[in-house]
Amino acid sequence: MVLLDSSPPGVLPRRRPARPGQLSFDELGTPLREVTFVVLDLETTGGSHRDDAITEIGAVKVRGGEQLGELATLVDPGRGLPPQVVALTGITTAMVTGAPRIQAVLPTLLEFLSGAVLVAHNAAFDVGFLRAACEQHGHTWPRPPVLCTARLARAVLSRDEAPSVRLGALARLFGAATAPIHRALADARATVDVLHGLLERVGNVGVQSLEELLDLARESTPHRPTTEQRRKRVLAESLPSAPGVYLFRGARDEVLYVGTSGDLRRRVRSYFTSGERRRRVRDMVAQAERVDSVVCAHALEAAVHELRLIAGHQPRYNRRSRTPLRAWWVALTAEAFPRFSVVTTPRDGAFGPFRSRQQAVAAMETVLDAVPLRSCTQRIPARGAAASPCALHELGRCGAPCAGLQTVEEYAPAVAAATALVEGRDDGPLRRLADEVAALGEKQRYEAAVRRRDRLAGLIVALTRSQRLAALAAVDELIGARPDGTGGWEIAVIRCGRLAAAGVARRGVPPMPVIDALRAGAQTVIPGDGPLRGAPAEEVWLLHRWLSTGGTRLVHCEPAWAEPARSAAAWTSWAERARPVGPLPD
């Protein structure tokens, strides 16, 4: 094996810091001049990595147009070479006999590839053989970024200019100093010249970073952006590399799309590459004329601003959260004999929200299975009415106040039971419904049991969410601090279920003065009506998730943040582990 370095004679090669084989997300934005490429070529005994073996390896390491080193070796495949391979490459069985076996070569080759982008012509062939060799000999394939010069050529060159993207044809097109002759090192050198020729062309389609280069050459060619879309990446040039919210605007300054990112500039640039495959978003990018941004202290503030901007502008290319204030709730009516009603305006004592009326109705009907509230919609005066009892009265599920068979006082316990269930003060109805599921299973009424089980699980999820949101919205002021992973803190001031202020205390900065300043300048929140005190449910849930995950600490809370002791949350594990209660009949 021959390992060459570009250092002057007598000078030891400069050692570079070891880097992982897989580039990080940050490194994917590296300018092309700073990317290290290892251009590789293999010769083999045939075309299948399952049945054939490597006979020769050639690799050239380059960066910024400068050659850093070469690696070349013959490899003993442990078998004779077929005549057609000898005729094509000139490598004979005698030449490879006594050469190192692939298991001896692999460690050096993998070290040579470390931290670089693997480049090959028809790269799937070479990568397939290397992966198979690693699996066979106990090495972990490092999964380096792979660039195929054949695919890149087809993406960059027109068919008139390059009818063929074979290595020999491209080498002639770009005037390669070395002609490919089906020998590994010679072909790798020729591929280096082809790569440099292609890199000179990619700037014409707006490619300047490694991420964009890999996207340009990726397999899914139908998703490749047009040249005009790539040129629009200049819309991202003025954006900061900071967390926040971005807004795509159209020709009439209308907001087309709102999104959030931890790095605004990098995220917006990604919209102009083939990494973005959503058809509607690609259509949006084609119409975009400007991108505005709102820099935020951290990801939580960015997510909240995104919700608010989507609600305010209602961009036609955003599908979720366009109407965060529009939802369905289940609430008791205000009359002598209250009943459950599905409403769009939450009232005190309501539970929800639900994304559809059908979901709200299903939850309401499940509660009525355990609580003897009336389900009829007629308005009944306090002294009763003269209607005939319905079938529910005969089934024992209604006291028939409509027929004057139940007074207001006799009806009140059912109202109290429903209110206690919604507020989390009594989970008895949930227990009764769970017992009914078990009883149906014991009677081998499996289909009915499964239906009841699924409805009960849905009710538990809905009540848990509702009670947790209401508990957080009931807190007048709460201050949380979450470790930012670098020794600092992300801080949020929450009032009545809304984010009132956000900031950061970097490593080495005392957090309490920052918290005091944020608290003093926080937004004043006037609570509204309903269980969430007027706060949007999606924002409250976003804040709840941030407070209950990631090691967030409560710095201040007034009044105490507490969830009801008999809430539906105690039944969450039951809902999550719910399984079929028996074999369903054929």
Secondary structure, 3 states (H helix, E strand, C coil): CEEEECCCCCCCCCCCCCCCCCCCCCHHHCEHHHCEEEEEEEEECCCCCCCCCEEEEEEEEEECCEEEEEEEEECCCCCCCCHHHHHHHCCCHHHHCCCCCHHHHHHHHHHHHCCCEEEECCHHHHHHHHHHHHHHCCCCCCCCCEEEHHHHHHHHCCCCCCCCCCHHHHHHHCCCCCCCCCCHHHHHHHHHHHHHHHHHHHHHHCCCEHHHHHHHCCCCHHHCCCHHHHHHHHHHCCCCCCCEEEEEECCCCCEEEEEEECCHHHHHHHCCCCCCCCHHHHHHHHHCCEEEEEECCCHHHHHHHHHHHHHHHCCCCCCCCCCCCCCEEEEECCCCCCCEEEECCCCCCCEEEECCHHHHHHHHHHHHCCCCCCCCCCCCCCCCCCCCCCHHHHCCCCCCHHHCCCCHHHHHHHHHHHHHHHHCCCCHHHHHHHHHHHHHHHCCCHHHHHHHHHHHHHHHHHHHHHHHHHHHHCCCEEEEEEECCCCCEEEEEEECCEEEEEEEECCCCCHHHHHHHHHHHCCCCCCCCCCCCCCCHHHHHHHHHHHCCCCCEEEEEECCCCCCCCCHHHHHHHHHCCCCCCCCCC
